[in-house]
Amino acid sequence: MTDEAATPKQPEEEIVPEAPAGDAAEGQAPPSEEEMRAAYEAELKNLRVEDLVAQTVVSLLNLGARKAGLLPGTEDEVDPVQVGIAIEGIRRLLPLIEPALGENAASIKDALAQLQVAFTKLTGEPGAAPATDGGAEGGGEAAPGGEQEPPEKAGGGLWTPGP
């Protein structure tokens, strides 16, 4: 009898959470793996690389702000190394999508500048995060990159992670 009483309660608990998730298809079974794959493929078909890069830049800004302790309640998450990586990632990706951003590019650049200021305050080293700070601001991507790559590769030609 105890097993019979427990059995009806379990399906009721499962049905309640599923109802809000399936608003469009209430009362229907969840989509099959094939249906989900087809929906994913349809979404990918409409997705542009610029959109994904822009989402990545915004995610890096948000995570960088957390790691800089700029958001309320994130003071215990401070990690200057992570902030530096976020800054460098944003600086390298932003030129790829800047034309597509239009008016939003200015707000992203402003947020990046705020993150750079926070990094400087954390480390006390103004030039430590962005090794190519002048290059991104100058707009000439090939010349600054070409000037700074040879010293990095002078050690043997292999790229190695880390400072």
Rosetta silent file (secondary structure, phi, psi, omega in degrees, C-alpha in Angstrom):
SEQUENCE: MTDEAATPKQPEEEIVPEAPAGDAAEGQAPPSEEEMRAAYEAELKNLRVEDLVAQTVVSLLNLGARKAGLLPGTEDEVDPVQVGIAIEGIRRLLPLIEPALGENAASIKDALAQLQVAFTKLTGEPGAAPATDGGAEGGGEAAPGGEQEPPEKAGGGLWTPGP
SCORE:     score description
SCORE:     0.000 S_00000001
   1 L     0.000  -36.865 -179.833    0.000    0.000    0.000 S_00000001
   2 H   -64.439  -39.248  179.313    2.819    2.385    0.741 S_00000001
   3 H   -65.184  -39.526 -179.708    4.290    1.820   -2.728 S_00000001
   4 H   -66.112  -35.850  179.995    0.940    2.511   -4.384 S_00000001
   5 H   -70.821  -33.605 -179.071    0.540    5.768   -2.505 S_00000001
   6 H   -75.913  -31.813 -175.278    4.027    6.930   -3.502 S_00000001
   7 H   -64.354  -46.339  179.900    3.630    6.073   -7.168 S_00000001
   8 H   -64.208  -30.162 -178.752    0.817    8.540   -8.002 S_00000001
   9 H   -68.344  -36.007 -177.786    2.679   11.392   -6.313 S_00000001
  10 H   -63.051  -48.257  178.112    5.778   11.015   -8.479 S_00000001
  11 H   -62.353  -36.354  178.690    4.041   11.571  -11.842 S_00000001
  12 H   -61.806  -40.590  179.215    2.173   14.571  -10.424 S_00000001
  13 H   -65.326  -36.166  179.980    5.479   16.122   -9.377 S_00000001
  14 H   -72.349  -36.394 -177.981    6.927   15.520  -12.855 S_00000001
  15 H   -68.253  -39.555 -177.145    3.898   16.956  -14.664 S_00000001
  16 H   -59.562  -50.044  179.534    3.908   20.223  -12.725 S_00000001
  17 H   -66.613  -30.860 -177.394    7.456   21.288  -13.767 S_00000001
  18 H   -72.692  -29.634 -175.958    6.900   20.204  -17.391 S_00000001
  19 H   -60.311  -48.906  179.294    3.758   22.280  -17.877 S_00000001
  20 H   -66.300  -33.443 -177.599    5.448   25.718  -17.712 S_00000001
  21 H   -69.296  -31.241 -177.305    8.365   24.582  -19.881 S_00000001
  22 L  -105.343   49.243 -176.968    6.083   23.388  -22.680 S_00000001
  23 L   -53.926  -44.137 -175.872    3.791   26.410  -22.967 S_00000001
  24 L   -72.413  -28.014 -175.656    3.423   26.107  -26.756 S_00000001
  25 L  -123.211   51.448 -179.619    2.787   22.378  -26.646 S_00000001
  26 L   -61.978  136.361  178.689    0.807   21.884  -23.454 S_00000001
  27 L    83.572   -2.822  179.675   -0.425   18.354  -23.059 S_00000001
  28 L  -104.169  160.080  177.562    1.999   16.997  -25.654 S_00000001
  29 L   -69.648  153.533  177.663    5.033   14.817  -25.175 S_00000001
  30 L   -61.450  153.811 -177.446    8.406   16.563  -25.101 S_00000001
  31 L   -62.728  147.478  178.695   10.047   16.918  -28.521 S_00000001
  32 L   -73.694  169.474  179.398   12.050   13.984  -29.776 S_00000001
  33 H   -62.105  -37.784  178.685   15.784   14.166  -30.307 S_00000001
  34 H   -64.743  -41.359  178.687   15.201   14.473  -34.064 S_00000001
  35 H   -65.799  -41.302  178.607   12.795   17.385  -33.565 S_00000001
  36 H   -65.774  -40.048  177.765   15.215   19.131  -31.257 S_00000001
  37 H   -63.860  -41.031  178.922   18.055   18.615  -33.745 S_00000001
  38 H   -64.836  -40.410  178.118   15.908   20.015  -36.564 S_00000001
  39 H   -65.358  -40.734  177.952   15.023   23.081  -34.469 S_00000001
  40 H   -63.202  -43.682  178.766   18.714   23.568  -33.627 S_00000001
  41 H   -62.859  -40.156  178.534   19.659   23.303  -37.301 S_00000001
  42 H   -64.314  -38.208  178.852   16.989   25.864  -38.221 S_00000001
  43 H   -68.435  -42.634  178.148   18.347   28.235  -35.597 S_00000001
  44 H   -62.104  -34.078 -179.136   21.925   27.755  -36.807 S_00000001
  45 H   -61.152  -33.861 -178.448   20.813   28.470  -40.352 S_00000001
  46 H   -92.680  -11.346 -176.460   19.743   31.977  -39.324 S_00000001
  47 L   -78.116  137.289  176.668   22.648   32.654  -36.958 S_00000001
  48 L  -106.105  147.991  179.641   25.449   34.934  -38.140 S_00000001
  49 H   -60.096  -37.993  179.466   29.018   34.673  -36.925 S_00000001
  50 H   -58.449  -38.394  179.207   28.957   38.384  -36.080 S_00000001
  51 H   -64.097  -43.540 -179.513   26.068   37.747  -33.691 S_00000001
  52 H   -67.156  -40.257  177.897   27.956   35.006  -31.890 S_00000001
  53 H   -64.872  -41.046  178.340   31.124   37.107  -31.649 S_00000001
  54 H   -62.376  -42.084  177.272   29.076   40.031  -30.287 S_00000001
  55 H   -63.031  -37.590  178.785   27.508   37.738  -27.668 S_00000001
  56 H   -65.495  -42.473  178.763   30.981   36.512  -26.747 S_00000001
  57 H   -61.262  -45.394  179.517   32.241   40.090  -26.333 S_00000001
  58 H   -64.157  -40.412  177.496   29.304   40.957  -24.083 S_00000001
  59 H   -63.408  -41.047  177.476   29.855   37.773  -22.064 S_00000001
  60 H   -64.130  -39.491  176.472   33.546   38.639  -21.664 S_00000001
  61 H   -61.435  -46.483 -178.797   32.606   42.133  -20.497 S_00000001
  62 H   -65.394  -45.691  179.925   30.176   40.754  -17.932 S_00000001
  63 H   -68.063  -38.809  176.520   32.527   38.066  -16.670 S_00000001
  64 H   -60.804  -39.995  177.736   35.432   40.518  -16.620 S_00000001
  65 H   -63.792  -39.240  176.594   33.353   42.902  -14.508 S_00000001
  66 H   -63.259  -47.384 -176.297   32.632   40.087  -12.050 S_00000001
  67 H   -70.694  -15.977  174.682   36.292   39.087  -11.883 S_00000001
  68 L   -90.955   -6.287 -179.653   37.207   42.730  -11.299 S_00000001
  69 L    74.729   23.207 -177.239   34.732   42.901   -8.403 S_00000001
  70 L   -81.410  -20.460 -178.686   32.767   45.679  -10.095 S_00000001
  71 L   -95.873  144.502  179.594   29.354   44.104   -9.579 S_00000001
  72 L   -56.941  133.236  178.744   27.693   44.038   -6.154 S_00000001
  73 L    85.511    3.112 -178.957   28.411   40.807   -4.334 S_00000001
  74 L  -108.754   13.504 -177.036   31.383   39.838   -6.512 S_00000001
  75 H   -60.646  -29.631 -179.340   34.121   41.258   -4.310 S_00000001
  76 H   -84.251   -1.019  179.981   35.222   37.727   -3.369 S_00000001
  77 H   -99.773    3.975 -173.517   35.579   36.738   -7.047 S_00000001
  78 L   -58.495  126.905  179.353   38.377   39.196   -7.854 S_00000001
  79 L  -149.207   95.828 -176.864   40.969   37.649  -10.167 S_00000001
  80 H   -57.919  -33.183  179.186   43.232   40.091  -12.045 S_00000001
  81 H   -63.495  -44.715  178.950   44.544   37.370  -14.366 S_00000001
  82 H   -64.485  -37.261  177.697   41.005   36.576  -15.512 S_00000001
  83 H   -63.547  -43.454  178.951   40.284   40.284  -15.988 S_00000001
  84 H   -61.614  -41.023  178.474   43.389   40.619  -18.155 S_00000001
  85 H   -65.691  -41.601  178.584   42.346   37.665  -20.315 S_00000001
  86 H   -61.271  -44.746 -179.858   38.834   39.111  -20.705 S_00000001
  87 H   -61.061  -47.532 -178.336   40.270   42.478  -21.745 S_00000001
  88 H   -64.312  -40.013  177.372   42.597   40.932  -24.296 S_00000001
  89 H   -61.241  -44.638  179.199   39.814   38.742  -25.695 S_00000001
  90 H   -63.035  -45.257 -177.488   37.511   41.733  -26.114 S_00000001
  91 H   -62.678  -32.922 -179.857   40.258   43.814  -27.701 S_00000001
  92 H   -81.572  -32.216 -178.325   40.993   41.112  -30.262 S_00000001
  93 H   -83.946  -33.158 -174.095   37.365   40.345  -31.106 S_00000001
  94 H   -56.089  -44.483  179.824   35.980   43.887  -31.184 S_00000001
  95 H   -61.210  -25.829 -179.701   37.631   44.952  -34.462 S_00000001
  96 H   -69.462  -30.013 -173.627   36.044   41.950  -36.203 S_00000001
  97 H  -118.013   -1.868 -175.086   32.504   43.052  -35.389 S_00000001
  98 H   -53.464  -45.371  178.708   32.782   46.790  -34.833 S_00000001
  99 H   -61.211  -36.451 -178.923   31.175   47.741  -38.175 S_00000001
 100 H   -72.656  -22.220 -178.545   28.251   45.397  -37.516 S_00000001
 101 H   -74.971  -27.181 -179.239   27.704   46.878  -34.044 S_00000001
 102 L    60.955 -126.585 -177.988   26.922   50.338  -35.329 S_00000001
 103 L   -65.828  -25.233 -178.208   25.946   52.668  -32.477 S_00000001
 104 H   -70.871  -17.662 -179.433   26.457   49.891  -29.906 S_00000001
 105 H   -60.530  -38.229 -178.960   30.214   49.883  -30.550 S_00000001
 106 H   -63.424  -41.538 -179.446   30.627   53.059  -28.489 S_00000001
 107 H   -70.000  -34.045  177.453   28.972   51.540  -25.410 S_00000001
 108 H   -69.357  -40.346  177.310   31.070   48.391  -25.695 S_00000001
 109 H   -63.888  -37.379  177.933   34.241   50.469  -26.016 S_00000001
 110 H   -65.327  -43.736  178.612   33.184   52.453  -22.947 S_00000001
 111 H   -64.249  -38.689  176.873   32.614   49.261  -20.950 S_00000001
 112 H   -62.703  -42.879  178.785   36.002   47.967  -22.098 S_00000001
 113 H   -61.543  -40.760  177.986   37.648   51.205  -20.956 S_00000001
 114 H   -64.075  -38.331  178.392   36.002   50.854  -17.537 S_00000001
 115 H   -67.324  -38.611  177.595   37.258   47.288  -17.300 S_00000001
 116 H   -65.310  -39.306  177.422   40.767   48.422  -18.217 S_00000001
 117 H   -64.006  -43.302  178.741   40.665   51.102  -15.517 S_00000001
 118 H   -62.727  -39.614  178.551   39.528   48.508  -12.975 S_00000001
 119 H   -62.520  -43.283  179.020   42.358   46.211  -14.069 S_00000001
 120 H   -61.370  -41.422  178.011   44.859   49.016  -13.613 S_00000001
 121 H   -65.488  -36.884 -179.881   43.540   49.675  -10.113 S_00000001
 122 H   -68.757  -42.040 -172.894   43.760   45.965   -9.272 S_00000001
 123 H   -98.740  -24.602 -175.731   47.291   45.455  -10.518 S_00000001
 124 L    75.366    7.220 -179.681   48.802   48.921  -10.266 S_00000001
 125 L  -118.125  103.123 -174.912   50.330   48.315  -13.691 S_00000001
 126 L   -61.544  -33.011 -176.731   48.701   50.489  -16.374 S_00000001
 127 L  -101.181    8.863 -171.763   50.145   48.603  -19.347 S_00000001
 128 L   -71.595  -41.884 -175.162   49.996   45.074  -17.940 S_00000001
 129 L   -71.458  -66.601 -177.297   46.680   43.793  -19.346 S_00000001
 130 L   -88.170  105.016  179.861   46.611   44.904  -22.927 S_00000001
 131 L   -69.209  -20.729 -178.754   50.067   44.332  -24.374 S_00000001
 132 L  -115.228   38.539 -174.316   48.860   45.858  -27.638 S_00000001
 133 H   -55.395  -46.311 -179.107   46.947   48.814  -26.169 S_00000001
 134 H   -67.122  -31.277 -176.945   48.216   51.339  -28.690 S_00000001
 135 H   -66.713  -42.957 -177.813   47.540   48.988  -31.601 S_00000001
 136 H   -71.570  -36.007 -179.469   43.814   48.580  -31.067 S_00000001
 137 H   -73.424  -31.849 -177.169   43.239   52.267  -30.491 S_00000001
 138 H   -72.508  -21.804  177.876   45.279   53.301  -33.508 S_00000001
 139 L    89.130  -20.778  179.294   43.079   51.305  -35.870 S_00000001
 140 L   -85.794  102.500 -174.176   45.987   49.847  -37.834 S_00000001
 141 L   -77.303  -40.735 -173.738   45.706   46.142  -37.111 S_00000001
 142 H   -72.350  -44.508 -175.576   48.461   44.754  -39.327 S_00000001
 143 H   -65.561  -50.622  179.219   51.266   47.167  -38.474 S_00000001
 144 H   -63.676  -38.956  179.006   51.027   47.000  -34.652 S_00000001
 145 H   -63.552  -39.839 -179.869   50.549   43.225  -34.736 S_00000001
 146 H   -68.263  -34.461 -179.663   53.550   42.835  -37.018 S_00000001
 147 H   -71.991  -31.774 -174.525   55.691   45.023  -34.809 S_00000001
 148 H   -95.276  -17.861 -178.389   54.846   43.121  -31.645 S_00000001
 149 H   -71.419  -42.590 -176.179   54.853   39.531  -32.939 S_00000001
 150 H   -56.998  -42.186  177.563   58.579   39.119  -33.705 S_00000001
 151 H   -61.837  -33.828  179.655   59.734   39.653  -30.085 S_00000001
 152 H   -69.588  -34.147 -176.722   57.194   37.041  -28.914 S_00000001
 153 H   -90.770   -3.911 -176.125   58.362   34.512  -31.493 S_00000001
 154 L   -64.418  -21.945 -176.957   62.069   35.184  -31.044 S_00000001
 155 L   -73.119   -4.836  179.529   62.342   32.401  -28.450 S_00000001
 156 L   150.858   -0.447  175.845   62.035   29.632  -31.024 S_00000001
 157 L    88.348   -9.747  179.018   59.012   30.404  -33.206 S_00000001
 158 L   -96.200  138.751  176.772   56.483   28.456  -31.140 S_00000001
 159 L   -79.463  132.657  175.985   53.611   30.195  -29.423 S_00000001
 160 L  -127.157  139.792 -179.633   53.455   29.425  -25.739 S_00000001
 161 L   -71.169  157.954  175.431   50.670   30.467  -23.353 S_00000001
 162 L   102.100  168.329 -177.030   51.300   32.752  -20.444 S_00000001
 163 L   -74.606    0.000    0.000   53.066   36.040  -19.890 S_00000001
